[in-house]
Amino acid sequence: MINSLGINKPKKKTKVVIAMSGGVDSSVAAGLMKEEGYDVTGITLKLYDDAKTSKEGRQCCAGQDILDAKRVSEQLNINHEILYYQKKFRKEVIDNFIDSYSSGETPIPCVQCNQTVKFRDLFQYSKNLKADVLVTGHYIKRIQTKRKSSMYRAKDFSRDQSYFLFSTTQEQLDFLRFPLGDIEKTQTRNIAKKLNLNVSEKPDSQDICFVPNGDYSSVIKKFRPESFKSGKIIDIKGNVIGQHDGIINYTIGQRRGIKIAEKDPLYVIKINNDNNTIIVGPKEALKINRIILRELNILGNIDDFQNEIQIKVRSTGKLLRAKVKFNSNKAEVNILDGESGISPGQACVFYLNDRTGDKVLGGGWIDKTFNKNLST
């Protein structure tokens, strides 16, 4: 008989591994699996030296989170393990973040974390444990048909995390389960209270775990101090109009901190790592209508891209109408609605609306952006 996870086994003989971060979402996911009668093991990843991060920031995977995950596991009476992945995390996520940011891009380390230590390494560890599924507390829907499993935006759009999971492979998606995809955050907290979990009122993590209080420059200064080399600020006509104190202090679309007096506001339009320059211009120069993607991960079928689809270029952004053309391992995306402030290093995620909802077709990393004034 097929159980609620789609496995042809009795629940008590179905081995479920839960990725437990110590937050309310993953704790509730573990509680739901335990309540249903599955054989549950919680696994928490220690990813960095929390002694070097701020105690004031609300971060994930910190020391207190590991203690919370262990306490929840004890409350639920499930097995719990801690995997020490600090070296993997430093190499795969932190170093990549530093390289990307130092080159003038705007990286998304949470996607890279999911792509590497969580959905690649934890996936393999779960397989080694002979688990039947890997469960997480992400707000995402996974729908199984006879042909394949597909990913959809969560019921609660305000909590949807599909943008951060675009790089999930088909093999991983077939193995993963997301029990919170069909509920809202308020319901999650109510379930935590009913289960009497100590994390029911715990605030959501907001900061990047290895970036104290969102201070990116302090991380770069520690690991890559040469990135603070001063250089020229140039307008879109090529005129030198000022000096900057390091390209890592700027992001695409930034207005404050440029420190140049002009009649009309100036925005950071381009960050050029090759010659250490910042290009600034009017707000209209930020509008992007075409982007090139690298390192694609495609979950949909080629037929899905024959007509207009929708895309997201930032996690909190709206869905934009677009057309996609593929060329080898890259994609050219023409944004029909246009969007401002898109930066290389960010992700572009593909969606197709069908009768079930907004289906995730995959995505890629933004390599170049174009507007009528210049390309970046």
TORKEFI-692825 format. One record per atom (N, C-alpha, C): y, z, x; residue in one letter. Coordinates in steps of 0.05 Angstrom, whole numbers, plus 5000, padded with zeros to 4 digits. Last residue first. Layout:
! TORKEFI-692825
YZXA/...
//
This chain:
! TORKEFI-692825
589646205524T/589146445540T/586246465547T/594545685516S/591845775513S/591446015531S/600645595477L/599145615502L/596345705496L/602745425427N/604445465450N/603045475477N/598945395388K/600445155393K/602245175418K/593245745416N/595245705395N/596945465404N/586746005431F/588745785432F/590745805409F/582446375476T/583846345450T/586046135453T/575946485504K/578646375505K/579846365477K/571746845492D/572246765520D/575046655523D/568947325453I/571247145455I/571847095485I/561947335443W/564347465456W/566547255459W/558947235377G/559147205406G/561647345417G/553947245324G/556647235335G/556647185365G/550447305261G/550647335290G/553547335300G/550747285208L/549447055221L/549447075251L/550147735157V/551047705184V/549347485198V/552247635090K/550047625109K/551147575137K/554747965039D/555747835064D/553647855086D/550147864984G/552447994997G/553447835021G/546547584953T/545947864960T/548348014972T/548147074947R/547847234923R/547447524929R/552547035005D/550546924987D/550247114963D/557046895055N/556747035030N/554646885013N/556246985122L/555946785101L/555446935075L/559547105185Y/558447195159Y/558246955140Y/559947265255F/559647065234F/558447185208F/564647565298V/562147585283V/562147395259V/567047615361C/567447465336C/564747465322C/569748135403A/567447995391A/568447835366A/573948115462Q/573148215436Q/570848055425Q/574847805506G/573448055510G/572648185484G/581347555488P/578747525502P/577447795508P/584347755425S/584147775455S/581447695465S/588947615375I/586147605383I/586047595414I/594047635350G/593247845368G/590347845376G/592947355284S/594647425307S/593347635324S/590046775254E/590147065258E/591647125283E/587946285206G/589646375227G/589746675229G/584646065168D/586746235158D/588846305180D/581145775199L/582645635178L/584945805168L/579445735263I/580145935243I/582045815223I/574145455294N/576845385283N/577345575260N/570545585350V/571045685323V/573945615315V/565345365389E/568245325383E/568745395354E/560745685431A/561545595404A/564545565403A/555445595480K/558145685471K/558645575443K/551045375503N/550945665497N/553645775489N/552044755473S/550344905492S/550245195484S/556244835424N/556044665448N/554544815469N/557644845354F/556144955378F/556044745399F/562945015312K/561444805325K/560144915350K/565045285250V/563945335276V/562445085286V/570745485212K/568545295216K/567645315245K/572946025168A/572745885194A/570545665193A/576746555139R/575346295135R/575246145162R/575647235154L/577346995156L/575646745152L/575747905132L/574147665136L/576047425135L/580048365168K/579048235144K/577247995151K/578548885217G/579948655206G/578648545181G/576049285244T/577549365219T/578949125206T/573848995287S/572149155269S/573449225243S/575848305293R/576148595300R/574748755279R/574347835274V/575047835302V/575848115311V/569647545230K/571247785237K/571847775266K/568946975186I/568647115212I/570347375212I/565246535143Q/567346735148Q/566846875174Q/564645815138I/563546085137I/565946285139I/563845155114E/565645375120E/564145645118E/557644845134N/560144855119N/561745095128N/553644915171Q/554444645164Q/557144635150Q/551345395183F/553945335195F/554945055189F/546345425161D/548345615151D/551145545161D/543245085191D/544244995165D/546445175154D/541545415232I/543645215238I/544845115212I/540946095208N/539845825213N/542145635218N/542646725240G/542346545218G/540946285226G/543246985287L/541247085269L/540746895246L/545046875353I/544946755327I/542646865311I/549447055400N/547047155388N/546947055359N/552546785459L/552046785430L/549446925423L/556146775505E/554046965501E/553347005472E/562746585481R/560646585501R/558446785492R/567446195443L/565646425446L/563546375467L/574146025433I/571545945446I/569946205451I/578445905377I/577346085398I/574745965408I/584445755342R/581845665354R/581045845376R/589045975325N/587545815305N/584945705316N/593246535328I/591046395340I/589646235319I/599646775340K/597846665320K/595846485333K/603346935377L/600747075377L/598746955358L/607946675369A/606246575391A/603646715392A/610646975332E/609246735322E/607446615343E/613247365363K/610847435347K/609247195338K/615147105428P/615647185400P/613047235385P/612447345491G/613747155474G/614147265446G/609747395558V/610747515534V/612247305517V/604647465605I/606347275591I/607147395564I/603647765667I/603747815638I/605547605625I/599547635725T/602047615709T/601547685680T/595747555766N/596847815761N/599447805746N/593147075771N/595547105787N/597047365780N/588347205743D/588247035767D/590747065784D/589447485696N/588447635719N/588547475745N/594147465650N/592947275669N/592047435694N/594847545584I/594547705608I/592947535628I/599447355533K/597247285551K/597247475575K/603147615500I/601747375490I/599247315507I/606348175481V/604548075502V/602847855490V/612748045451Y/609948145449Y/608348035473Y/619448235437L/617548085453L/614748215451L/624648165388P/622348315400P/620548125415P/630947875407D/628647885389D/626348025403D/634247995451K/635347995424K/633048025404K/631448435501E/631948175490E/632948205461E/629648805555A/631648795533A/632148505525A/623449045569I/625248825574I/627048805550I/618949385564K/621349475578K/623149235587K/613949425542I/614549195559I/617049235575I/613149845507G/612549895535G/613049655553G/610949525447R/612249745461R/611449755491R/607449095437R/610349055435R/611749275451R/601348735445Q/602948975450Q/605948915449Q/598248285441G/599648375417G/601348615421G/593648475490I/594748255474I/595848375448I/595849025531T/593848895515T/595148675498T/596949365594Y/597849185572Y/595449075557Y/595549625639N/597249775621N/598049615596N/592949275671I/591249445654I/592849615635I/596649025703I/595848895678I/594149065660I/602149375729G/599249355729G/598249235702G/607549405719D/606349595738D/603349605738D/611748815718H/609949005705H/608649185727H/618348555714Q/616048635730Q/614348835714Q/621647955686G/621348245692G/618948295709G/621947425678I/624047585664I/623647885670I/621046775699V/620547055706V/622747235694V/619246265653N/621346405668N/620546695674N/615745985622G/615145995650G/617246145666G/616146005568K/617345765581K/616945765611K/614446495553I/612646265548I/613746005558I/616146925610D/616346835582D/614646585578D/612747405652I/613847135648I/614047075618I/612747905699I/612647855670I/614147595665I/608947995759K/611147875744K/610547865714K/606448635784G/606648345783G/608848255765G/602849175817S/605049065802S/605148755804S/596349435809K/598149275826K/600349145809K/592449725787F/595149805780F/597249655798F/587549615806S/588349475782S/591249535774S/586049955846E/587549715854E/588549555830E/582950355822P/585750405826P/587350155833P/577950415789R/578950155799R/581950175803R/576550925772F/574450755783F/575550505797F/581451165757K/579451325772K/577551135786K/584050785729K/585350885753K/583351035770K/580750715685I/581050495704I/582150605730I/581551215660V/578851135669V/579050915690V/586951195649S/585951405667S/583151345677S/587450775614S/588450735641S/587450955660S/585450965565Y/583950765580Y/584850755609Y/585251485529D/586951405553D/585351225571D/582651705486G/583451425484G/585151335508G/580952215501N/583352185483N/584351895482N/577251965553P/578552205542P/581052145526P/572151565549V/575051535551V/576451765538V/566851585537F/567551635565F/570551595570F/566551485481C/565451735493C/566451795521C/572251325446I/570151215463I/569151445480I/573651745389D/574251645416D/571751505428D/571251915341Q/573351715341Q/573851585368Q/566152175301S/567052115327S/569151895326S/567752565242D/566552325255D/567752285283D/566853275238P/568453035238P/567052805251P/562053625199K/562853535226K/564453285225K/559853815153E/562753795154E/563753705181E/554353815165S/555253685140S/558353645140S/551554025207V/553453815214V/554753695189V/547554365190N/549954495201N/552154285208N/544754225127L/544954155155L/547654265166L/542654285075N/543654515089N/543854465120N/541553875043L/539453935063L/540254175080L/546253865016K/543853935001K/541554005020K/549653695057K/550053955046K/547554045031K/547753175065A/547653365087A/547953655077A/549052955016I/546152985023I/545853185045I/554552955021N/553353115000N/550353155006N/555152595063R/555952875067R/554753055046R/553452125036T/552152215060T/552652515065T/557152064996Q/554352134988Q/552852235013Q/561551925026T/561652175011T/558852255002T/559851415045K/560151645064K/560251915049K/554951105002E/557651145012E/557851405029E/549050695012I/550550925001I/553250945014I/546050295035D/546650275007D/548050514995D/545350435089G/546750185082G/547450165053G/542450855108L/545050915096L/546550665087L/537650695132P/537550815105P/540150875093P/535750195167F/538350315163F/538550445135F/531050015218R/531550085190R/534150235189R/528049525263L/530049725255L/530149775225L/524649095271F/523649365277F/525449585267F/527648655261D/525148675247D/524048965249D/531748715298L/532348755270L/529748785253L/529148585346Q/530048855341Q/530548915312Q/528148045336E/525948225342E/526748515337E/533347845332Q/531547835309Q/529248025312Q/538148305363T/536448065362T/534648075338T/544948475356T/542148555350T/540348305348T/550148345360S/548448255382S/545548345379S/552848575318F/552448285318F/550448195338F/554349095310L/551549045313L/550848745314L/559649165299F/558649285324F/555749215330F/560048925249Y/561448815271Y/560348915298Y/557349275215S/556049025223S/557348895247S/558849755193Q/558749735222Q/557449475232Q/562750005139D/560949795149D/561149765180D/566150345114R/564450455135R/562650245149R/568650045077S/570350205094S/568750325117S/564449835046F/565849655066F/567549815085F/558750065029D/561350185033D/562850025055D/554349725035K/555549755009K/558349865011K/554849335096A/554049565081A/555449565054A/552848645107R/554848855108R/554049085089R/546148515129Y/548448475111Y/550448705115Y/540848165162M/542848385163M/545248315145M/533948035147S/536747955151S/538548195149S/527347855164S/529248065157S/532047965164S/523547305135K/524747455157K/526447685146K/520147135091R/520646965115R/521547135139R/519947495051K/517447405063K/517847255089K/525347945069T/524147745052T/521447675065T/529248525074Q/526848385082Q/525948185061Q/535548705096I/534048615073I/531648445082I/539549225115R/537449045125R/535748965101R/546349405120K/544049355103K/542149155116K/549649955151I/548949665151I/546549635133I/551750445183Y/552350345156Y/552050035157Y/546950785223H/549050585220H/549350505190H/543051155238G/544951225217G/547251035214G/536550845248T/539150945257T/540951015233T/529650805267V/531650855246V/534250945258V/524450395283L/526650545295L/528850565274L/517450415265V/520250325261V/522050505278V/512650575288D/512650345269D/515450235264D/511350745356A/512750785331A/512550535314A/509050785406K/507350675384K/508650735356K/512250905446L/511251135432L/509351045409L/513850405460N/511950535478N/510750785465N/517650315420K/515250155420K/513050285437K/521450665438S/520250715412S/517650565410S/522950415485Y/521750675487Y/520350745461Y/525249945464Q/522849925480Q/521450195483Q/529750175438F/527750005423F/525149995438F/532350395480L/531150575461L/529150425443L/533849905506D/532250105519D/530950295500D/536349605462R/534549485481R/532649695493R/539549925430F/537749745417F/535949585436F/541850285472K/540850365445K/538850175434K/543250035520V/541650285521V/540550365494V/545349485494T/543749545518T/542049805514T/548049425447Q/546549195457Q/544649265480Q/550649905440N/548549835421N/546749615433N/554149845484C/552350065483C/550050015464C/557049395468Q/555449375492Q/553449605494Q/559749615425V/557949395421V/556049375444V/562850005451C/560850085431C/558949865425C/566449725485P/564049855496P/562049945476P/569649185483I/568749355461I/566149495471I/575648975521P/572749015516P/572149195492P/580048535529T/579948775512T/577048825505T/582048305595E/580748285569E/580948545554E/583948355647G/585848285626G/584648245599G/580448545684S/580948255685S/582848165662S/579849075671S/581349015695S/582048715697S/576549035627Y/579249125623Y/580949055647Y/571748855652S/573048695631S/575948775628S/570549265689D/570848985698D/572448825677D/570149705653I/572149705675I/572749415684I/565849545621F/568449605609F/570649585630F/561749525660N/562549275645N/565249315633N/561450065674D/562249865694D/563149605681D/559750275623I/562250355636I/563250155656I/554949965612V/557149995593V/559750055608V/551049915652E/551149715631E/553749725614E/551950345689K/551750065698K/552249865676K/552250795656R/554350735675R/554350445683R/547450755628F/549950745614F/552250675633F/543650835669K/543650585653K/546350545640K/545151355684K/545351135703K/545350865689K/544151655636Q/546851645648Q/547151405667Q/539951755602Y/540551485608Y/543251455621Y/535152155585Y/537352165604Y/537951885614Y/533252335521L/532952135542L/535452135559L/530152855487I/532752765499I/532052575522I/526752935424E/526752885453E/529652805462E/523453295374H/526053205385H/525753165415H/519953325311N/519953315340N/522653205350N/522453725257I/521453475268I/521553495298I/524854105222N/522154145232N/520953875240N/530054115207L/528353925192L/525353955200L/531954485244Q/532254545215Q/530354365199Q/530854215291E/529454465286E/529554535256E/534353785285S/531553735288S/529853985282S/539254065287V/538453925262V/535453875262V/539054235341R/539054435319R/538254305293R/539353745367K/536953915371K/536754115349K/544353565351A/541953405344A/539453575347A/547553965374D/547453935345D/544953775336D/546653865428L/545854125417L/545654105387L/549053365431I/546253395437I/545153655426I/554253485418D/552753315400D/549753335406D/555953775462Q/555653915436Q/554053745417Q/556053355501G/554353585503G/553853725477G/556652715466A/557552915484A/555653155484A/555852285431C/553952325453C/554952515474C/562752125414C/559852135408C/558252185434C/568752525406Q/567152315418Q/564252345410Q/574652705397R/572352705379R/570652475388R/578053105447G/577352855434G/574852875417G/578153595473E/579853565449E/579053305434E/575553605519K/574353765497K/575853725471K/574753005557S/576453205544S/575053355522S/569752965609T/571252865586T/572853085573T/566453165646K/568753005656K/570452895633K/562153375622A/563953565635A/566553425644A/558852975606D/560853065587D/562853265599D/556652445636D/557152725644D/559452825627D/552752055590Y/554852085610Y/555152385615Y/548552025554L/549551775566L/551551815588L/542852215525K/544952325541K/545952105559K/540352085462L/540951975488L/543252125501L/535152355423T/538052355430T/538452255458T/530552245372I/531152205400I/534252195404I/525752535329G/528552485335G/528952445364G/520352315292T/521252415318T/524152335323T/516352395234V/518952335246V/519252465273V/512452125189D/512052265215D/514452205233D/515052205122Y/514352045145Y/513952225170Y/516852435074G/514152495084G/513252325108G/521852425054E/519952225043E/517152265053E/524352805086E/523952865058E/521852675045E/524752515134K/523052745133K/522352815104K/528452125119M/525852045128M/523852275126M/532952445108L/531752285087L/528952195094L/533952675159G/533152845136G/531852685113G/535452235188A/533052375196A/532052545172A/540152105161A/538051905162A/535352045170A/543052575172V/542152525144V/539952315144V/543852495227S/542352735218S/541352695189S/546852035229S/544152015239S/542552265230S/551552265202D/550152025193D/547252015202D/553552715230V/552452745203V/550852505194V/551252715300G/553252695278G/551852715251G/547452685337G/548552945333G/550652945311G/544852215343S/547152255359S/548352535357S/538451995342M/540152215332M/542452275352M/534451525319A/536451545340A/538451755330A/527851665302I/530651665293I/532451695317I/521651355291V/523451455311V/526351435301V/515951455253V/518751375252V/520351515275V/509651255237K/511251395257K/514051275258K/505851385182T/507851195192T/509751335211T/502751745158K/501551615182K/503451405193K/505451905114K/504952115134K/503751995159K/505551425083K/507951525096K/507351725118K/500350955096P/501251195082P/503651305097P/502350265109K/501050515117K/501850745098K/505349765118N/502849795102N/501250035113N/512249835111I/509949855128I/507449905111I/517149875085G/515849605087G/513449605105G/518950355075L/519950235099L/518749955104L/516150535031S/519050465027S/520250345052S/509650195040N/511450425034N/514350335033N/504449835011I/506949815026I/508750045019I/497650005017M/500050005000M/502550005018M/
//
